[in-house]
């Protein structure tokens, strides 16, 4: 798809009505970002709510939260929001209210990390239990950070389906407009889809029909317990980008199955912890840089076979490329993550025609093994600033980001297990004059 200077810019601001009847006021979405701003027990904090208020008023038509965990014994990261029941319902209602006086819609991304659970990532007092479709450990180069998983038993799979359904039901009660099921980036639902991580020989493994069974059953369970106008979206890998793994043809077949089930929106992504294609901005190929959208080729391919609305996230920086992608018919919603944490007013300026390009750029040390996670940490720190009512700091360097990330890791993972407390760096006392 080549740039089309005369393409209709109204594509960005046109409304989109989904299958459930929910209408998005425009085609821009705040894509999921892992914030790590809940309290130790998984409840949304005032800091998280303030950060989301800034994004809810940024001009986007859809706001998607970062990883909301359905199991407190397996977290993607410390200070994830966790929904296992309605114990945090009041805080969740305050969180959902950030879009109450805006036209934007707000949905929660529900996830279970499976074997991508780092050591120590549990709610206080919980015994960590790392589970996966099969007992296949991660191979990341940092294997000591992850416990080897054990294979889920049949009754435990049923429990996980129930956990997703309960979390969605609580989300609806709390006032959210919908949920997104995270079946990408190597998390548990994606692990079942991939033949590399799913080596089961029962009805949950083997053929693609069996490997997609968990995702389909979770989707059905969520639809059963939520209102008809409650949006249910899925984040799906276009591929795992690993030999013998989840391939584009597989992804297209899963997308067709989800369409038949009544999914409202599919977000296309890719990669896992073992191959971080979702962080492609740290080292994009030339052709990808020219076209900006990392997974656009897959969206174009899917659009020929699947009619359900497609969302694409990753790499979008210029207004014209976003317009071209929407007008091509391959993409229905443009997802923005880094550009919004870099400048929360960017979507509003895009819609007004007063911004042509985001100045967001990947943070890099030159070491590919750490760059993806460094870049993620840098943006998490900007979200934390928004949550404290401060402006973002686009010029903060990588060294500062690494130091802060190290402190946060000590505070949230190591310190509680060693009986230590961290209150942050002490402010230097000023000596009295005179």
VENHUUR-V890385 format. One record per residue. N is the residue number from 1. SS is DSSP state (A for helix, B for strand, O for the rest). NEAR is the number of other ideal C-beta (glycine too) atoms within 8 Angstrom. Layout:
BEGIN
N SS NEAR
N SS NEAR
END
This chain:
BEGIN
1 O 8
2 O 4
3 O 6
4 O 8
5 O 5
6 O 3
7 O 10
8 O 6
9 A 9
10 A 6
11 A 11
12 O 15
13 O 8
14 O 8
15 O 8
16 B 11
17 B 7
18 O 12
19 O 7
20 O 11
21 O 8
22 O 12
23 B 8
24 B 14
25 O 7
26 O 12
27 O 14
28 B 16
29 B 16
30 B 15
31 O 11
32 O 12
33 O 11
34 O 11
35 O 13
36 O 11
37 O 12
38 O 15
39 O 7
40 O 9
41 O 9
42 O 14
43 O 10
44 O 12
45 O 11
46 A 6
47 A 10
48 A 14
49 A 13
50 A 12
51 A 14
52 A 13
53 A 9
54 A 10
55 A 13
56 A 13
57 O 7
58 O 13
59 O 11
60 O 15
61 O 14
62 B 13
63 B 15
64 B 13
65 B 13
66 B 9
67 B 14
68 B 15
69 B 16
70 O 14
71 O 10
72 O 11
73 O 9
74 O 15
75 O 13
76 O 12
77 O 10
78 O 11
79 O 9
80 O 15
81 B 14
82 B 15
83 O 16
84 O 11
85 O 6
86 O 6
87 O 6
88 O 13
89 A 10
90 A 6
91 A 10
92 A 15
93 A 10
94 A 9
95 A 12
96 A 13
97 A 8
98 A 11
99 A 12
100 O 6
101 O 3
102 O 7
103 O 4
104 O 11
105 B 12
106 B 14
107 B 16
108 B 15
109 B 14
110 B 14
111 B 13
112 O 13
113 O 14
114 A 15
115 A 15
116 A 12
117 O 13
118 B 9
119 O 9
120 O 9
121 O 13
122 O 11
123 O 11
124 O 7
125 O 3
126 O 8
127 O 5
128 O 12
129 O 7
130 O 13
131 B 12
132 B 15
133 O 14
134 O 10
135 O 8
136 O 10
137 O 9
138 O 9
139 O 6
140 O 9
141 O 5
142 O 6
143 A 9
144 A 5
145 A 7
146 B 15
147 O 7
148 O 7
149 O 12
150 B 9
151 B 10
152 O 10
153 O 6
154 A 7
155 A 6
156 A 9
157 A 11
158 A 8
159 A 8
160 A 15
161 A 12
162 A 9
163 A 12
164 A 15
165 A 13
166 A 13
167 A 15
168 A 15
169 A 10
170 A 13
171 A 17
172 A 11
173 A 8
174 A 11
175 O 7
176 O 12
177 O 9
178 B 15
179 B 17
180 B 16
181 B 15
182 B 14
183 B 13
184 O 14
185 O 12
186 O 13
187 O 15
188 A 13
189 A 14
190 A 16
191 A 14
192 A 16
193 A 15
194 O 14
195 O 9
196 O 10
197 O 13
198 O 14
199 O 9
200 O 11
201 O 5
202 O 7
203 O 5
204 O 12
205 O 13
206 O 6
207 O 5
208 A 9
209 A 6
210 A 12
211 A 15
212 O 13
213 A 11
214 A 13
215 A 15
216 A 11
217 A 9
218 A 14
219 A 14
220 A 9
221 A 12
222 A 14
223 A 10
224 A 7
225 A 10
226 O 11
227 O 5
228 O 5
229 O 7
230 O 12
231 B 14
232 B 17
233 B 16
234 B 14
235 B 14
236 B 14
237 B 15
238 O 12
239 O 12
240 O 15
241 O 8
242 O 10
243 O 3
244 O 5
245 O 11
246 O 12
247 O 7
248 A 9
249 A 6
250 A 10
251 A 15
252 A 12
253 A 10
254 A 14
255 A 14
256 A 10
257 A 10
258 A 15
259 A 11
260 A 6
261 A 10
262 O 8
263 O 13
264 O 13
265 B 15
266 B 16
267 B 17
268 B 14
269 B 14
270 O 14
271 O 15
272 O 13
273 O 8
274 O 9
275 O 8
276 O 8
277 A 10
278 A 11
279 A 11
280 A 12
281 A 10
282 A 11
283 O 5
284 O 10
285 O 5
286 A 6
287 A 6
288 A 11
289 A 8
290 A 6
291 A 10
292 O 11
293 O 13
294 O 12
295 O 12
296 A 14
297 A 6
298 A 13
299 A 16
300 A 11
301 A 10
302 A 16
303 A 11
304 O 5
305 O 8
306 O 11
307 O 3
308 O 12
309 O 10
310 B 16
311 B 16
312 B 17
313 B 13
314 O 12
315 O 11
316 O 16
317 O 9
318 B 10
319 A 12
320 A 10
321 A 13
322 A 13
323 A 14
324 A 13
325 A 16
326 A 12
327 A 10
328 O 9
329 O 5
330 O 12
331 O 15
332 O 9
333 B 17
334 B 15
335 B 14
336 B 16
337 O 12
338 A 11
339 A 12
340 A 14
341 A 13
342 A 13
343 O 11
344 O 10
345 O 8
346 A 14
347 A 13
348 A 9
349 A 10
350 A 13
351 A 11
352 A 7
353 O 7
354 O 4
355 O 10
356 O 5
357 B 7
358 O 13
359 O 7
360 O 10
361 O 4
362 O 7
363 O 10
364 O 9
365 O 8
366 O 4
367 O 6
368 A 7
369 A 5
370 A 8
371 A 16
372 A 10
373 A 7
374 A 15
375 A 15
376 A 10
377 A 12
378 A 12
379 A 13
380 A 12
381 A 12
382 A 13
383 A 13
384 A 12
385 A 11
386 A 15
387 A 15
388 O 8
389 O 5
390 O 6
391 O 4
392 O 11
393 O 7
394 O 8
395 O 4
396 O 9
397 O 6
398 A 10
399 A 6
400 A 8
401 A 14
402 A 10
403 A 8
404 A 10
405 A 11
406 A 8
407 A 11
408 A 9
409 A 10
410 A 10
411 A 8
412 A 10
413 A 13
414 A 9
415 A 11
416 A 10
417 A 7
418 A 6
419 O 4
420 O 7
421 O 4
422 O 8
423 O 4
424 O 5
425 O 4
426 O 5
427 O 4
428 O 4
429 O 4
430 O 4
431 O 4
432 O 4
433 O 3
434 O 2
END
